[in-house]
Amino acid sequence: MRRHALLACVTGLVLLVAGCGGGGNSPASSAAPTPASPPTPASPPTPASPPPSAALPPEAAPSPTRTTPPKPPLRALPAKLPAGLVRSTGVEQVALTFDDGPDPRWTPKVLDSLRAAKVKATFCVVGTQVRKHPELVRRIVREGHQLCNHSWNHDLDLARRPIAEIRADLVRTNKEIRRAVPDAKVPYYRQPGGRWTAEVVRVAKQLDMRSLHWTVDPQDWAKPTAATIRKRVKRAARPGAVVLLHDGGGDRTATLTACPKLIAALKRDHGVTKLR
């Protein structure tokens, strides 16, 4: 009996040792291991991409840029003068008109010459000159002469600009004239250079001004001699003519010198009248 018990203990001990030595593997796994290939070196781990806010400094918001809108193209000049221009006195007598003043050197002398000849004229005044010399505008009106709006700064292209710009220019000039003479009447507008368009004629009419052109231009602005100015006026003058001369815009010595004999000849041949 004791021998049987001893045998059972030995048998159990052998089984226990065999199980521990196998490490729980199958018999095939307890055989000598087959030589393995050398391990492939592992690639270094790819770092995770940082969020955009960490990868680069934040982009500055674009600052607003101030762009000046392009100016609209100038309107084309018509092939011929538009309708609605005043080009005659409507009577036998002729009219004298003086542009580009008032000028402190020349306008008083022209006024003296007109007073000596006992005739009246129309002065087409420039707004910037009116602002500088309001006392001369007051004298023009006081001595019975007529006023005409000749734009703010003698813009030769004014008639080709947008309607709103034309209107603003003419309104500004009239306001300056009436700043000098509050109750002044300004019945006419004359486009610098005679570069008329239908649009500027229409705007002037809306502002209760008639568009005043001319029929006699001796080109005294080019500074011909006094004798040449007189000859050109005499040759071109017809009944009802509107004569263009200048009391501003440059040296008017020749014009001033021509005036006494020129006016005397016009009075004798046609008579001189103030525009109605």
SULWOCOR-V754510 format. One record per helix or strand. SS is the DSSP state (a for helix, b for strand). FROM is the first residue (numbers start at 1). TO is the last residue. If there is no record, write none. Layout:
SS/FROM/TO ; SS/FROM/TO
This chain:
a/2/22 ; a/27/30 ; a/52/55 ; b/85/86 ; b/94/101 ; a/107/117 ; b/122/125 ; a/127/132 ; a/134/142 ; b/146/149 ; a/158/160 ; a/163/180 ; b/188/189 ; a/192/194 ; a/198/206 ; b/210/212 ; b/216/217 ; a/220/222 ; a/226/236 ; b/242/246 ; a/253/269 ; b/272/272
